[in-house]
Amino acid sequence: MQNEGVIGLISFGGTPIPVPDRQIADLQRLLSQDVPFSLHPFLQVGKRVRIRGGCLDGLEGILEETRHKSLVISIDSIHRAIAIRIEGYELQLV
């Protein structure tokens, strides 16, 4: 199937998925206003992340919550964990 002007479809695991009209409208509005933006990794609570930059560069842990930007660092050898605030740090999925 072909449509003029269509480059590709949004898919997950090779299966096309719909994008809600509201999300498309929000993106079009953002782009039409020339608001500066940058791509950002899709971070989810419970996923392993790594800090990029700053004095904690390279530190890895599990993202605990996004609202307060907490990262849990597990120390396997002693079966303990600590939580730190990571406000202002850039994160990347591991």
Contact map, one row per residue, 1 for C-alpha under 8 A:
1110000000000000000000000000000000000000000000000000000000000000000000000000000000000000000000
1111010000000000000000000000000000000000000000000000000000000000000000000000000000000000000000
1111110000000000000000000000000000000000000000000000000000000000000000000000000000000000000000
0111110000000000000000000000000000000000000000000000000000000000000000000000000000000000000000
0011111000000000000000000000000000000000000000000000000000000000000000000000000000000000000000
0111111110000000000000000000000000000000000000000000000000000000000000000000000000000000000000
0000111110000000000000000000000000000000000000000000000000000000000000000000000000000000000000
0000011111000000000000000000000000000000000000000000000000000000000000000000000000000000000000
0000011111100001100000000000000000000000000000000000000000000000000000000000000000000000000000
0000000111110001111000000000000000000000000000000000000000000000000000000000000000000000000000
0000000011111111100000000000000000000000000000000000000000000000000000000000000000000000000000
0000000001111111100000000000000000000000000000000000000000000000000000000000000000000000000000
0000000000111110000000000000000000000000000000000000000000000000000000000000000000000000000000
0000000000111111000000000000000000000000000000000000000000000000000000000000000000000000000000
0000000000111111100000000000000000000000000000000000000000000000000000000000000000000000000000
0000000011110111110000000000000000000000000000000000000000000000000000000000000000000000000000
0000000011110011111000000000000000000000000000000000000000000000000000000000000000000000000000
0000000001000001111100000000000000000000000000000000000000000000000000000000000000000000000000
0000000001000000111110110000000000000000000000000000000000000000000000000000000000000000000000
0000000000000000011111110000000000000000000000000000000000000000000000000000000000000000000000
0000000000000000001111111000000000000000000000000000000000000000000000000000000000000000000000
0000000000000000000111111100000000000000000000000000000000000000000000000000000000000000000000
0000000000000000001111111110000000000000000000000000000000000000000000000000000000000000000000
0000000000000000001111111111000000000000000000000000000000000000000000000000000000000000000000
0000000000000000000011111111100000000000000000000000000000000000000000000000000000000000000000
0000000000000000000001111111110000000000000000000000000000000000000000000000000000000000000000
0000000000000000000000111111111000000000000000000000000000000000000000000000000000000000000000
0000000000000000000000011111111100000000000000000000000000000000000000000000000000000000000000
0000000000000000000000001111111110000000000000000000000000000000000000000000000000000000000000
0000000000000000000000000111111111100000000000000000000000000000000000000000000000000000000000
0000000000000000000000000011111111100000000000000000000000000000000000000000000000000000000000
0000000000000000000000000001111111000000000000000000000000000000000000000000000000000000000000
0000000000000000000000000000111111100000000000000000000000000000000000000000000000000000000000
0000000000000000000000000000011111110000000000000000000000000000000000000000000000000000000000
0000000000000000000000000000011011111000000000000000000000000000000000000000000000000000000000
0000000000000000000000000000000001111100000000000000000000000000000000000000000000000000000000
0000000000000000000000000000000000111110000000000000000000000000000000000000000000000000000000
0000000000000000000000000000000000011111000000000000000000000000000000000000000000000000000000
0000000000000000000000000000000000001111100000000000000000000000000000000000000000000000000000
0000000000000000000000000000000000000111110000000000000000000000000000000000000000000000000000
0000000000000000000000000000000000000011111000000000000000000000000000000000000000000000001110
0000000000000000000000000000000000000001111100000000000000000000000000000000000000000000000000
0000000000000000000000000000000000000000111110100000000000000000000000000000000000000000000010
0000000000000000000000000000000000000000011111100000000000000010010000000000000000000000000000
0000000000000000000000000000000000000000001111100000000000000111110000000000000000000000000000
0000000000000000000000000000000000000000000111110000000000000111000000000000000000000000000000
0000000000000000000000000000000000000000001111111000000000000110000000000000000000000000000010
0000000000000000000000000000000000000000000001111100000000011110000000000000000000000000000011
0000000000000000000000000000000000000000000000111110000000011110000000000000000000000000001111
0000000000000000000000000000000000000000000000011111000011111000000000000000000000000000001111
0000000000000000000000000000000000000000000000001111100111110000000000000000000000000000111100
0000000000000000000000000000000000000000000000000111110111000000000000000000000000000000111100
0000000000000000000000000000000000000000000000000011111111000000000000000000000000000000110000
0000000000000000000000000000000000000000000000000001111110000000000000000000000000000000100000
0000000000000000000000000000000000000000000000000000111110000000000000000000000000000000000000
0000000000000000000000000000000000000000000000000011111111100000000000000000000000000000000000
0000000000000000000000000000000000000000000000000111111111100000000000000000000000000000000000
0000000000000000000000000000000000000000000000000111100111110000000000000000000000000000000000
0000000000000000000000000000000000000000000000000110000111111000000000000000000000000000000000
0000000000000000000000000000000000000000000000011110000001111100000000001000000000000000000000
0000000000000000000000000000000000000000000000011100000000111110000000111100000000000000000000
0000000000000000000000000000000000000000000011111000000000011111000000111000000000000000000000
0000000000000000000000000000000000000000000111111000000000001111110011110000000000000000000000
0000000000000000000000000000000000000000000011000000000000000111110011110000000000000000000000
0000000000000000000000000000000000000000000010000000000000000011111111100000000000000000000000
0000000000000000000000000000000000000000000110000000000000000011111111000000000000000000000000
0000000000000000000000000000000000000000000000000000000000000000111110000000000000000000000000
0000000000000000000000000000000000000000000000000000000000000000111111000000000000001010000000
0000000000000000000000000000000000000000000000000000000000000011111111100000000000001110000000
0000000000000000000000000000000000000000000000000000000000000011110111110000000000111110000000
0000000000000000000000000000000000000000000000000000000000001111100011111000000000111100000000
0000000000000000000000000000000000000000000000000000000000001111000001111100000011110000000000
0000000000000000000000000000000000000000000000000000000000011100000000111110000011110000000000
0000000000000000000000000000000000000000000000000000000000001000000000011111001111000000000000
0000000000000000000000000000000000000000000000000000000000000000000000001111111110000000000000
0000000000000000000000000000000000000000000000000000000000000000000000000111111100000000000000
0000000000000000000000000000000000000000000000000000000000000000000000000011111000000000000000
0000000000000000000000000000000000000000000000000000000000000000000000000011111100000000000000
0000000000000000000000000000000000000000000000000000000000000000000000000111111110000000000000
0000000000000000000000000000000000000000000000000000000000000000000000000111011111000000000000
0000000000000000000000000000000000000000000000000000000000000000000000011110001111100000000000
0000000000000000000000000000000000000000000000000000000000000000000000011100000111110000000000
0000000000000000000000000000000000000000000000000000000000000000000001111000000011111000000000
0000000000000000000000000000000000000000000000000000000000000000000001111000000001111100000000
0000000000000000000000000000000000000000000000000000000000000000000111100000000000111110000000
0000000000000000000000000000000000000000000000000000000000000000000011100000000000011111100000
0000000000000000000000000000000000000000000000000000000000000000000111000000000000001111100000
0000000000000000000000000000000000000000000000000000000000000000000000000000000000000111110000
0000000000000000000000000000000000000000000000000011110000000000000000000000000000000111111000
0000000000000000000000000000000000000000000000000011100000000000000000000000000000000001111100
0000000000000000000000000000000000000000100000001111000000000000000000000000000000000000111110
0000000000000000000000000000000000000000100000001111000000000000000000000000000000000000011111
0000000000000000000000000000000000000000101000111100000000000000000000000000000000000000001111
0000000000000000000000000000000000000000000000011100000000000000000000000000000000000000000111
